[in-house]
Amino acid sequence: MKFVASSSKLLSRLQSISRVISSKNTLPILDNFLFRLSNNELEITASDLETTMITKLKLENAEGEGVIAVPARILLETLKEFSDQPLTFDINTDTFSVVILSENGKFSAVGQNGIDFPVLPGIRKEKKFSYTINSDILLSGINKTVFATADDELRPVMGGILVEATPEKITMVASDAHKLVRYQRTDGKSDEPCSFILPKKPASLLKNILPREEGMVKIEFDDKNAFFTLEDYKVVCRLVEGNYPNYNSVIPKNNPRKLTIDRSEFYNTLKRVSVFSNQASNLVKLQLTATQMTVSAQDIDFSISAYERIKCLYEGDEMEIGFKAAFLLEILANMSSQEVIMELADPTRASLLLPAETEKEEEDLLMLLMPMMINA
């Protein structure tokens, strides 16, 4: 089989799907891209068994058809060094020789039999759910939640994003037991209630390719696998099995104290003050009064401390509460509103962080953070 492809277009597609390839593959064939040529279209697949990415490239000039596994590292490293130009791929499917002809040179490599590449899983019809949502909604949901997933091998469900769809809205939830994010959109929905837990790796891969896509994403899944079909890409992944904890039960309902503060000012103050916190606990204290908040940290072992005051609007009894600075910084970094509202009950209960204004009317974002004990 033989085809001509633009070096930059091919490289762009290969780089997008190469992120799925693991550095410690159990099967040597997974160190390759699978090329499948038919009807003037090149389908390229990369996989690590758990997650598979597929992209298609329309070709002006192609002869024959066939399947071959091409070494990923050699191909990527070679294509990176070309300026944009047409490259001719001459592939012998009997000997698996791959010859790349450029304007001034010839590059030869040996591929493998494409038949050895793992076959895509199927979706069982009796357990299948399917709906389409706008790519922007899926991208926003992943962007706002993926940072809050846990790296906990003992509780794999916490390492994924819960995606729940109903006829009214779509909800995406992530939590690592210290912080929780719930993102809802009323402009995304399915015909019937359904949910799945999306693992972190395919979520990150989708986060990378969704900004290049416009239009709708078709989501199909059963109890084992999910297929995300975009215009130029397809992502297939094995889902996290198990039941996600009841996240609604941990969101506190009655929070009499309310703080409104400038997000970037709060973020920058925290960054400065947290440098002086204890390295093990990373504790920062917030002291709240009606018009100002004092952010303080100290490390008694090294005799260092810092505090800084910021203007704020605070309703409720004066109080002092402690948080792990890194978690609070992460939450503030993943909000885009100018002002943030913190709803608090007492120093021992979870605090809610909400954007003072949302970018879109259909959007509802809630972030929760557990406090730390302040040793008197």
VMD Tcl script that draws the C-alpha trace (Angstrom):
set ca {
  {0.00 0.00 0.00}
  {1.14 3.53 -0.72}
  {-0.06 7.00 0.24}
  {1.03 10.64 0.36}
  {0.41 12.74 3.50}
  {1.35 16.22 4.71}
  {4.14 15.88 7.31}
  {2.71 18.55 9.64}
  {-0.89 17.26 9.50}
  {0.24 13.70 10.14}
  {2.55 14.78 12.98}
  {-0.23 16.80 14.64}
  {-2.58 13.77 14.64}
  {0.15 11.37 15.79}
  {1.23 13.65 18.66}
  {-2.38 13.91 19.88}
  {-2.91 10.16 20.05}
  {0.66 9.26 21.11}
  {-0.11 10.49 24.66}
  {-2.07 7.27 25.19}
  {1.01 5.08 24.61}
  {2.49 3.90 27.92}
  {6.24 3.84 28.57}
  {5.81 0.41 30.24}
  {3.66 -1.51 27.78}
  {2.99 -5.16 28.58}
  {2.64 -6.00 24.87}
  {5.48 -4.89 22.51}
  {2.93 -4.26 19.71}
  {1.54 -1.35 21.79}
  {4.76 0.62 21.15}
  {3.40 1.07 17.60}
  {0.75 3.07 15.80}
  {-1.70 0.94 13.85}
  {-2.14 2.25 10.29}
  {-5.24 1.08 8.41}
  {-5.63 2.34 4.84}
  {-8.87 2.00 2.90}
  {-10.93 4.18 0.52}
  {-8.39 7.04 0.49}
  {-8.61 7.32 4.28}
  {-5.90 6.56 6.81}
  {-7.12 5.42 10.23}
  {-4.43 5.62 12.94}
  {-4.82 3.89 16.32}
  {-2.78 4.06 19.54}
  {-3.57 2.06 22.68}
  {-2.38 0.98 26.13}
  {-5.09 -1.74 26.42}
  {-7.12 0.33 28.93}
  {-7.52 3.36 26.65}
  {-7.48 3.57 22.85}
  {-7.40 6.65 20.62}
  {-8.27 6.65 16.94}
  {-7.96 9.44 14.38}
  {-8.71 9.56 10.66}
  {-6.92 11.44 7.91}
  {-8.38 12.01 4.44}
  {-5.78 11.45 1.71}
  {-5.69 12.93 -1.79}
  {-3.33 10.32 -3.10}
  {-3.48 6.66 -1.97}
  {-3.11 3.23 -3.56}
  {-4.17 -0.15 -2.21}
  {-5.32 -0.95 1.28}
  {-4.02 -2.83 4.29}
  {-3.03 -2.79 7.94}
  {0.40 -2.40 9.53}
  {1.85 -1.50 12.96}
  {4.49 1.24 12.63}
  {7.06 2.02 15.41}
  {5.72 5.11 17.21}
  {8.99 6.57 18.53}
  {10.86 6.42 15.22}
  {7.94 7.92 13.32}
  {7.38 10.79 15.76}
  {11.07 11.66 16.07}
  {11.45 11.67 12.26}
  {8.35 13.74 11.49}
  {9.29 16.38 14.10}
  {12.34 17.33 12.06}
  {10.52 17.96 8.76}
  {9.26 21.31 7.56}
  {5.74 21.05 6.14}
  {6.01 18.94 2.99}
  {4.31 15.97 1.34}
  {5.77 12.60 2.38}
  {5.24 9.36 0.46}
  {4.76 6.21 2.54}
  {5.51 3.01 0.62}
  {4.52 0.01 2.74}
  {4.95 -3.66 1.88}
  {2.32 -5.58 3.86}
  {4.08 -8.90 3.19}
  {7.54 -8.00 4.54}
  {6.26 -5.12 6.79}
  {8.89 -2.76 5.40}
  {8.02 0.95 5.73}
  {9.76 3.39 3.40}
  {9.20 7.14 3.81}
  {10.24 9.25 0.84}
  {10.73 12.99 1.25}
  {11.77 15.58 -1.31}
  {15.46 14.92 -0.62}
  {15.70 11.61 1.20}
  {14.56 8.12 2.03}
  {13.91 6.62 5.47}
  {13.39 2.89 6.01}
  {11.95 1.08 9.01}
  {10.33 -2.25 9.78}
  {6.81 -2.49 11.13}
  {4.84 -5.44 12.53}
  {1.79 -7.37 11.49}
  {-1.25 -5.19 12.27}
  {-3.37 -8.28 12.99}
  {-1.52 -8.63 16.34}
  {-2.84 -5.22 17.51}
  {-5.54 -5.55 20.24}
  {-9.11 -5.49 18.97}
  {-11.45 -2.72 20.18}
  {-13.96 -3.78 22.86}
  {-17.64 -3.75 21.97}
  {-20.60 -2.24 23.80}
  {-23.33 -4.65 24.86}
  {-26.67 -3.56 23.41}
  {-28.71 -4.59 26.44}
  {-26.58 -2.38 28.74}
  {-25.93 0.48 26.30}
  {-26.62 4.15 27.04}
  {-26.03 6.88 24.48}
  {-26.38 10.66 24.25}
  {-24.67 13.63 22.59}
  {-23.41 16.80 24.24}
  {-21.58 19.87 23.03}
  {-17.78 19.52 23.09}
  {-17.52 22.81 25.08}
  {-19.65 21.37 27.91}
  {-17.54 18.21 28.15}
  {-14.29 20.23 28.04}
  {-15.47 22.67 30.77}
  {-16.59 19.78 32.97}
  {-13.25 17.96 32.65}
  {-11.24 21.17 33.15}
  {-13.12 22.04 36.33}
  {-13.06 18.55 37.90}
  {-10.00 16.52 36.84}
  {-7.64 18.24 39.33}
  {-9.77 17.00 42.27}
  {-9.48 13.28 41.43}
  {-7.51 11.09 43.85}
  {-4.46 8.86 43.31}
  {-5.75 6.10 45.53}
  {-5.15 2.52 44.41}
  {-7.28 1.17 47.27}
  {-10.32 3.18 46.15}
  {-10.17 3.30 42.33}
  {-13.61 4.99 42.04}
  {-12.09 8.13 43.61}
  {-9.50 8.24 40.82}
  {-12.14 9.04 38.22}
  {-14.77 11.64 37.35}
  {-18.41 10.69 37.92}
  {-20.44 11.72 34.86}
  {-24.19 11.70 35.55}
  {-26.76 12.63 32.92}
  {-30.53 13.08 33.34}
  {-33.25 14.64 31.15}
  {-32.70 17.90 33.11}
  {-28.91 18.30 33.33}
  {-25.45 16.79 33.22}
  {-23.37 16.60 36.43}
  {-19.63 15.90 36.75}
  {-18.13 15.19 40.17}
  {-14.58 14.54 41.40}
  {-13.23 14.17 44.93}
  {-10.13 12.98 46.78}
  {-11.85 13.03 50.23}
  {-10.20 16.39 51.08}
  {-11.74 18.45 48.29}
  {-14.78 17.91 46.09}
  {-15.96 19.57 42.87}
  {-19.47 19.37 41.45}
  {-20.03 20.88 38.02}
  {-23.54 21.00 36.53}
  {-24.90 22.15 33.17}
  {-28.57 22.43 32.26}
  {-27.74 22.69 28.52}
  {-26.42 19.10 28.48}
  {-28.78 16.17 29.06}
  {-29.73 12.62 28.12}
  {-33.11 11.00 27.46}
  {-32.84 8.75 30.50}
  {-30.85 8.88 33.77}
  {-27.44 7.20 33.41}
  {-23.93 7.52 34.83}
  {-20.38 6.20 34.54}
  {-16.99 6.86 36.15}
  {-14.43 8.21 33.66}
  {-10.79 7.35 34.62}
  {-8.24 10.16 34.93}
  {-6.07 9.20 31.94}
  {-8.79 9.26 29.24}
  {-10.18 12.44 30.89}
  {-6.76 14.10 30.44}
  {-6.56 12.86 26.83}
  {-9.99 14.32 26.08}
  {-8.92 17.58 27.76}
  {-6.07 17.74 25.26}
  {-8.06 17.09 22.06}
  {-11.41 18.78 22.83}
  {-10.12 22.39 22.35}
  {-9.45 21.52 18.68}
  {-12.98 20.20 18.15}
  {-16.25 21.98 17.56}
  {-19.73 20.59 17.53}
  {-21.12 17.57 19.33}
  {-19.53 14.60 21.09}
  {-21.37 11.29 20.98}
  {-21.01 9.35 24.24}
  {-21.86 5.64 24.24}
  {-21.20 3.30 27.16}
  {-22.18 0.13 28.97}
  {-21.02 -1.16 32.37}
  {-17.44 -1.80 31.13}
  {-16.41 0.60 28.33}
  {-17.14 4.07 26.96}
  {-16.78 5.46 23.42}
  {-16.38 9.21 22.83}
  {-16.83 10.01 19.13}
  {-15.66 13.45 17.96}
  {-15.33 14.80 14.45}
  {-11.66 13.84 13.96}
  {-11.01 11.55 16.92}
  {-12.46 8.63 18.82}
  {-11.51 7.80 22.43}
  {-12.37 4.35 23.79}
  {-11.71 3.57 27.44}
  {-12.37 0.98 30.09}
  {-14.50 2.51 32.83}
  {-13.82 2.46 36.56}
  {-16.07 -0.22 38.02}
  {-17.83 0.32 41.34}
  {-20.28 2.71 42.97}
  {-19.33 6.35 43.47}
  {-19.92 7.57 47.07}
  {-23.04 9.67 47.73}
  {-21.44 13.08 47.19}
  {-24.63 15.04 48.01}
  {-24.51 13.80 51.62}
  {-21.17 15.54 52.29}
  {-22.21 18.95 50.92}
  {-23.23 21.00 54.01}
  {-26.63 22.68 53.70}
  {-26.70 25.26 56.51}
  {-23.74 27.63 56.38}
  {-24.53 30.79 58.38}
  {-21.17 32.48 57.72}
  {-20.47 33.98 54.31}
  {-17.26 35.51 52.97}
  {-16.91 37.38 49.65}
  {-13.37 38.08 48.45}
  {-11.37 38.97 45.34}
  {-10.11 35.64 43.96}
  {-6.76 36.70 42.49}
  {-5.87 38.80 45.55}
  {-6.71 35.87 47.85}
  {-4.70 33.49 45.61}
  {-1.59 35.71 45.51}
  {-1.67 36.31 49.28}
  {-1.96 32.58 49.92}
  {1.01 31.87 47.64}
  {3.19 34.33 49.55}
  {2.11 33.35 53.05}
  {2.11 29.57 52.47}
  {5.90 29.68 51.86}
  {6.18 30.17 55.66}
  {3.91 27.23 56.57}
  {5.09 23.99 58.14}
  {6.35 21.73 55.33}
  {4.59 18.66 56.68}
  {1.14 20.17 57.33}
  {1.16 23.12 54.86}
  {-1.37 24.74 57.22}
  {-2.59 28.31 56.70}
  {-5.00 30.05 59.09}
  {-7.74 32.43 58.01}
  {-8.96 34.89 60.66}
  {-12.26 36.46 59.62}
  {-13.77 39.77 60.72}
  {-16.46 41.91 59.08}
  {-14.20 43.81 56.66}
  {-10.88 41.97 56.59}
  {-9.30 38.54 56.55}
  {-5.87 37.80 58.01}
  {-4.01 34.95 56.32}
  {-1.20 33.56 58.49}
  {1.27 30.66 58.57}
  {4.17 29.59 60.72}
  {6.80 26.90 61.07}
  {7.97 26.75 64.67}
  {10.84 24.35 63.81}
  {12.51 26.98 61.62}
  {11.27 30.06 63.55}
  {9.57 31.52 60.48}
  {6.11 33.05 60.22}
  {4.07 35.41 58.04}
  {0.70 37.09 57.94}
  {-1.07 39.36 55.49}
  {-4.39 41.19 55.66}
  {-6.88 41.40 52.77}
  {-10.12 43.36 52.47}
  {-13.25 41.25 52.31}
  {-16.96 41.20 53.04}
  {-17.82 38.82 55.85}
  {-21.22 38.11 57.36}
  {-21.41 36.09 60.57}
  {-19.58 35.62 63.87}
  {-15.82 36.18 63.85}
  {-13.90 32.93 63.46}
  {-10.55 31.32 62.72}
  {-10.27 28.33 60.38}
  {-7.32 26.35 58.99}
  {-6.78 24.83 55.52}
  {-4.06 22.99 53.65}
  {-2.67 25.79 51.48}
  {-1.97 23.59 48.43}
  {-5.61 22.42 48.24}
  {-7.02 25.93 48.65}
  {-4.66 27.25 45.96}
  {-5.73 24.46 43.57}
  {-9.39 25.30 44.04}
  {-8.85 29.04 43.50}
  {-6.71 28.34 40.42}
  {-9.54 26.30 38.89}
  {-12.13 29.04 39.28}
  {-12.41 31.81 36.74}
  {-14.71 34.32 38.45}
  {-13.34 37.63 39.71}
  {-14.81 37.14 43.18}
  {-15.26 34.00 45.25}
  {-17.88 33.31 47.91}
  {-16.95 31.06 50.82}
  {-19.79 29.59 52.85}
  {-18.73 28.38 56.31}
  {-20.45 26.68 59.23}
  {-17.72 26.27 61.86}
  {-13.94 25.51 61.94}
  {-14.52 21.74 61.92}
  {-16.94 21.44 59.01}
  {-16.42 21.55 55.26}
  {-16.43 24.95 53.56}
  {-18.04 25.66 50.22}
  {-16.36 27.81 47.58}
  {-18.60 29.22 44.86}
  {-17.98 31.67 42.02}
  {-19.67 35.03 42.75}
  {-20.67 35.22 39.08}
  {-20.83 32.41 36.51}
  {-19.65 32.75 32.91}
  {-22.77 30.99 31.62}
  {-26.31 31.04 32.94}
  {-26.64 27.25 32.49}
  {-23.54 26.57 34.59}
  {-23.45 25.67 38.30}
  {-20.08 25.14 39.99}
  {-19.56 24.12 43.61}
  {-16.24 23.32 45.27}
  {-15.85 21.95 48.79}
  {-12.78 21.85 51.02}
  {-12.30 20.10 54.35}
  {-10.62 22.24 57.03}
  {-7.56 21.30 59.11}
  {-7.41 21.35 62.87}
  {-5.63 24.37 64.30}
  {-3.47 23.41 67.26}
  {-3.92 26.06 69.90}
}
mol new
graphics top color blue
foreach p $ca { graphics top sphere $p radius 0.5 }
foreach p [lrange $ca 0 end-1] q [lrange $ca 1 end] { graphics top cylinder $p $q radius 0.2 }
display resetview
